[in-house]
């Protein structure tokens, strides 16, 4: 059980190795009936993140494996989640797997795996434009950190490579700049 980052819904996430379902209820009416966002379908996995601008029920952004095992990203109206109302934001791609989707007030963060490397796609929700955060090194390890705030432009991540010690960055999605917050010291004169 969880609460949406927008604080508008309570969620029950039901998962197996091949199938998932998310049931939700309005957080202001927690005694209400939990309803599935997407009805359970065998061998289809999905997870969701909620976005609301404060006007109306908002939208769910879902990472779903209904058309490919590499997942796609769709926007689902929270007040009418029928499949005919879905809007595809990012199609499934053969060589890139969508790992996670996180909604912020102004941005959608999509974590992807491309040829073994984690890539982070930032989508500005109002304009629909998106970009990948650039990383200069050809091989690295990246992990998105938890960000509890919904109304923020900062994204935290941990980054390391063969030549960069473990480092924590705050990335400003608006200015497209990264600020080093902490770096593990390397001993031995390296």
C-alpha positions, 0 to 999 in steps of 0.5 A: 500500500502506498500514497501517490506522490501528488498525495491525491490517491491511496494505492494498493499495488499487486504484483507477480513476476509477470502480471500486475495491477494497481487499485486506487481510492481518493485519499480524501475518502479512504473508506471508499472502494479501491478500483483498478486503474487498468484491469489485470491482464495475464502477462501484462505488467504496469505501474503508475505515477499520478499527476495533478495540477490541482484542477480536477482528477489529473492523469496517471502516467503508466509504464506498461508492457501491453505491446512489448516486454520493453514497456511503453509510457501512456497517459491515462485520464484519472477520471476516465481510465478506459483504454480508448482514452489513453494517450501514448507518450513514449512507444515501446522500443525494441532495444530500450527498456523503460525502467520507471516513470515519476511525475513531478508538478511540471516534469515527467522523469522516465528512467530507461535502460539502453544497451546496459546503461541507465538514461534519464529522459525529462519531459516538460508536461506543459510543452510536451518536449523532452530530452535526455540528461547528458553524461560525458563518460561512455560507461557509468552506473546511475541510480535515481534517488528518492525525491519526496517533493512533488512540487520541485524541479530538482532530481537527485541521482547517484553516479559513478564510473571507472574514473569518477568516484561515487557522487551525488548530484542534484539535477535542475530539470528547468535549467538543465544543470547538475550540482555536485552535492557529495563525492566519496573521497578516493584514497591512495593518491589517485 
